[in-house]
């Protein structure tokens, strides 16, 4: 009973997936109608040829007549030339339909990635998501290019063949159709096993891609800790899982063409044997047996073709389900209907009794209250996991608080369009991310409408102009993915230039000078001072000796602000900040 329920659910899910695919295909329904007409023509021609051959056997070959025979040969030649032309045209047009449909699906999926909340990406491997955008959609593309036409053509050919066979000899038709129950039962047994395997194969492929992407990105860490053998072992384990699921998916689906060939031969043997008996008794002609033999092939060949593509179809269906799973994910909450564009920000920020939880179980921050005035530099300090990053993510509206309000210049951020809010902020990360492209493009990413002159000016302010001009192509030097090819300090200077060109009112720094050599740190510090001038700044501090000049320090403990003040005043209080500072000071001294 359990197997029956699973099968029914699978059929229902498949039907839903196919309806979703049709939702994209129907935008090409005009072109698809033309393709269907061409398929009808080619199917009709493929049925007409064998019929003429059978009649020619009775009329000319059995009767030993030659008059008019060459006209039949010419007619057959024209029929098969027209069949080839119609087949070419339907394939050519269907490829265009398929590519436009895949383009629409890929565009919607990529667009969906940009509408999903940050929490979604925190829970997924980037390689696994890339697999859906590439492998799964490629599987769908292959199926659209071939299977759609095959399904339509096979259906029309099957119907046409059965109709003509019934007209010629209902009894011999019944004999021919004896293989159908065997075919149906065998196909059902196989397909019940293949689809589950193909879903498993696509899932294992996505997990392997995610693992590979993660290991390649973290190759320095792997080598640093000599974990090559462990990574290889994990790779082999995941590869083995993919190999096993792929083996059984292909094995089960491989039964189908073999089965079709056997049934095709059985059908031919039945027609030849029973048809021969009927011919001896004068019930049918030799030409009719020829027609039936060919139509039996026309009857089983479409099923055989579909069987050969069945594994591609199931793989594409599994890929489509994975694609639609992402498309159906809840998007980042829409801005309120009455949300406004944030006017030019002065930089006053207030957290008013703010609480937030990522999982609704444990509070990441609780009852956080503080206010920041225009142009003030505020440092957030505390042990790992106390909520420093959470405060920043709430400020940028990657999340909204569960309770309380966040105000900018007295305006609740919930009443503000996210794009408008973020356009007035800039973020300089501890480990800056640069895109593959020119240095000019990476700096301009902060404000796309910036001119080349503004790009150069921002680079000069960030102390990056000097090293850029020494590169072979200067600002047109193409960076590799994630900026590999230049030093960590140079990456940081470009990230600062990118923030400068954005002209933010609120600046967020994630300890931008850590793990940098002394000379580069001085250059970065000088650039940051220029960037921070007359701006409200939030600094996530890891090294407490770097934020001594902050106007105010917020000390967090267990998700709550427990102390706030200047560096000197907090040391005098001899509280939690003082304990953190001297503990770190002693550690650095050692």
C-alpha positions, -999 to +999 in steps of 0.1 A: +000+000+000+028+023+008+044+018-027+010+026-043+007+058-023+042+069-032+036+062-069+004+082-069+021+111-052+049+108-078+025+109-107+008+139-092+041+157-086+051+149-122+019+163-135+024+195-115+060+198-128+049+194-164+022+220-159+048+244-146+070+237-177+040+243-199+035+277-182+069+287-198+062+270-231+029+286-237+046+319-244+058+302-276+025+286-284+023+303-319+056+288-329+047+255-312+015+253-332+036+256-364+059+228-352+029+206-344+016+211-380+050+201-393+049+170-370+015+161-383+027+164-419+058+143-412+038+117-393+013+115-421+041+111-447+058+084-426+025+064-426+018+070-463+051+056-475+046+020-462+010+020-474+021+028-509+048+001-507+023-025-496-001-016-524+027-017-549+036-052-538+000-064-546-005-043-577+029-046-595+052-072-579+027-100-573+009-092-605+042-089-623+032-056-639+057-028-649+034-001-663+031+027-637+057+011-614+082+039-619+056+064-610+052+047-576+090+049-572+090+086-580+061+092-556+079+074-528+111+094-535+091+127-532+073+115-501+106+107-483+122+139-495+092+159-481+094+138-449+131+147-445+124+184-451+095+186-426+116+167-400+144+192-404+121+222-401+103+209-371+137+202-353+150+236-363+120+255-350+117+234-319+154+242-310+145+279-311+114+274-289+134+253-265+162+279-262+138+307-256+120+287-230+152+277-212+163+314-214+131+324-196+134+297-169+171+305-163+164+342-162+135+337-136+157+314-115+186+339-115+162+367-108+148+347-079+183+344-064+183+382-061+149+382-044+156+356-017+165+366+018+200+364+032+189+336+055+183+313+024+220+316+013+233+311+048+217+276+047+228+265+013+261+257-004+268+280-034+280+251-055+247+232-050+228+263-061+250+267-091+243+231-100+206+240-103+213+269-125+236+249-148+233+211-147+195+210-140+186+236-166+209+219-192+191+187-186+158+205-193+173+221-224+182+187-239+147+174-232+130+203-248+152+200-279+142+164-286+116+149-263+087+174-269+087+167-307+092+130-300+061+128-278+039+146-303+052+127-333+050+094-315+014+100-304+003+110-339+021+081-355+007+056-330-029+068-335-025+069-373-009+034-375-037+018-354-064+035-374-050+023-408-043-012-394-079-015-382-092-005-416-070-031-433-075-061-410-091-058-375-081-094-367-044-089-375-045-056-357-057-074-325-028-099-329-004-070-333-017-053-301-012-084-280+022-070-269+007-038-255-002-053-221+033-067-218+048-034-228+026-015-203+034-037-174+071-038-181+073+000-185+054+006-153+077-017-133+108+000-147+096+036-144+085+031-108+122+025-100+140+049-124+124+082-114+134+078-077+169+070-088+172+100-111+160+124-083+187+109-061+213+113-088+205+150-093+206+155-055+239+137-052+253+157-081+243+190-065+259+180-032+291+169-050+293+203-069+288+221-036+315+202-019+339+207-048+332+245-049+338+247-011+371+227-012+385+247-041+376+280-025+392+269+008+422+252-008+446+273+012+430+262+045+431+226+033+468+228+026+475+248+058+461+221+080+473+192+058+437+179+053+442+168+017+437+131+025+405+139+044+391+160+016+400+133-010+382+107+012+351+128+015+352+134-023+354+097-029+325+091-006+303+116-023+315+104-057+306+069-048+271+080-038+267+097-072+282+067-090+257+043-073+227+064-079+238+071-115+245+034-120+211+022-109+193+051-127+210+043-160+207+005-154+170+006-149+164+030-177+187+010-199+163-019-197+137+000-216+153+001-251+163-036-248+128-045-238+114-025-268+137-043-292+125-077-279+088-067-281+094-052-316+108-086-327+080-105-311+055-082-329+072-088-362+072-126-356+035-126-347+026-106-379+048-128-401+034-161-386-003-152-383-003-130-414+012-159-434-016-182-422-042-156-432-026-151-466-026-189-473-063-189-465-069-159-487-080-137-459-054-109-467-030-101-494+008-103-493+009-065-496-012-061-465+013-083-445+041-059-458+020-029-447+013-045-413+050-054-408+060-018-415+032-004-394+041-027-365+075-011-367+058+023-368+038+012-338+068+001-317+095+024-330+080+056-314+078+037-281+114+026-286+125+062-293+107+074-262+123+046-242+157+056-254+151+092-242+132+082-210+163+086-188+169+121-203+132+129-196+133+116-160+166+134-154+151+167-168+120+162-147+141+158-115+161+189-125+129+209-132+116+200-097+149+213-082+147+245-102+110+251-093+118+244-057+141+275-057+116+296-076+089+287-051+110+298-021+096+327-001+111+359-014+125+386+008+095+403+023+082+431+000+084+467+011+053+479+027+027+493+002+033+528+016+071+525+019+090+557+011+123+565-005+146+575+023+156+612+019+192+623+021+204+608+054+221+629+080+232+598+099+212+597+132+206+561+141+185+547+170+179+511+182+148+512+204+142+481+225+152+458+196+151+420+199+157+394+172+160+357+168+171+338+137+153+306+145+125+318+169+141+298+197+172+316+210+174+354+209+204+367+190+200+401+206+175+412+232+162+446+243+191+465+226+189+503+231+213+529+218+214+560+197+241+574+174+243+610+163+253+623+129+290+619+121+296+597+152+319+566+151+306+537+171+325+505+177+307+472+185+328+449+207+323+417+225+330+379+223+320+359+193+283+353+189+271+382+211+252+399+182+276+424+166+269+412+131+232+408+139+230+445+147+246+454+114+223+430+094+192+445+111+205+480+103+208+471+066+174+453+067+187+419+057+164+410+085+137+429+104+135+429+142+110+407+160+103+435+184+113+472+187+122+498+162+153+509+142+151+545+133+173+565+109+168+603+112+137+595+131+122+573+104+114+536+111+134+515+086+103+493+081+086+523+064+116+527+040+122+509+007+152+485+012+169+497-020+166+533-009+180+525+026+210+504+013+219+530-013+229+553+015+252+528+032+285+512+024+301+481+039+339+474+039+344+438+049+373+422+067+377+399+038+367+420+008+349+404-022+359+415-057+342+403-089+359+390-120+363+420-142+384+451-145+396+472-116+375+501-130+344+479-130+350+467-094+354+503-081+324+515-101+302+487-086+297+511-057+278+535-080+273+523-115+267+558-130+301+571-118+324+585-145+359+573-152+372+605-135+352+597-104+366+562-104+402+576-105+394+602-078+380+575-055+411+553-060+433+583-052+414+590-020+417+553-011+455+553-017+449+527-044+458+548-075+495+543-071+495+505-073+468+504-099+489+525-124+518+501-119+497+472-132+502+462-169+468+476-180+461+500-151+424+504-144+416+480-172+435+452-156+411+422-153+409+406-119+404+369-115+374+356-095+375+371-059+403+393-069+431+367-069+462+380-085+466+410-062+475+412-025+450+412+004+459+448+012+454+459-024+420+442-024+411+461+008+421+494-008+399+487-038+370+479-015+375+512+002+376+530-031+343+512-040+328+525-007+341+560-014+325+562-048+292+552-033+292+584-012+274+568+017+259+586+046+264+556+069+295+535+068+300+500+082+335+486+087+343+450+097+378+454+111+392+463+077+429+465+088+432+430+103+458+406+089+476+433+069+513+442+069+522+473+088+529+496+058+497+486+040+478+489+073+489+526+076+477+532+040+444+516+047+440+534+080+447+567+063+421+559+035+396+548+061+400+581+080+392+600+049+362+577+042+349+580+078+351+618+078+318+635+085+300+602+083+282+580+108+303+549+112+298+515+127+329+495+133+328+458+142+359+455+163+380+424+168+412+440+180+403+464+208+435+485+203+422+497+169+391+514+182+405+535+210+396+567+191+360+558+185+335+583+198+316+556+216+320+519+222+291+496+226+300+465+246+278+434+240+274+404+261+249+375+255+229+396+230+226+427+252+244+460+254+260+459+289+283+489+287+288+520+265+312+549+265+346+560+253+377+538+256+390+557+286+357+559+305+351+521+300+386+513+313+379+534+344+347+515+351+367+483+353+338+463+339+334+438+311+352+459+285+382+465+308+384+427+313+383+421+275+408+447+268+434+437+293+430+400+285+436+408+248+464+432+257+482+405+277+477+380+249+492+404+224+521+411+247+529+375+248 
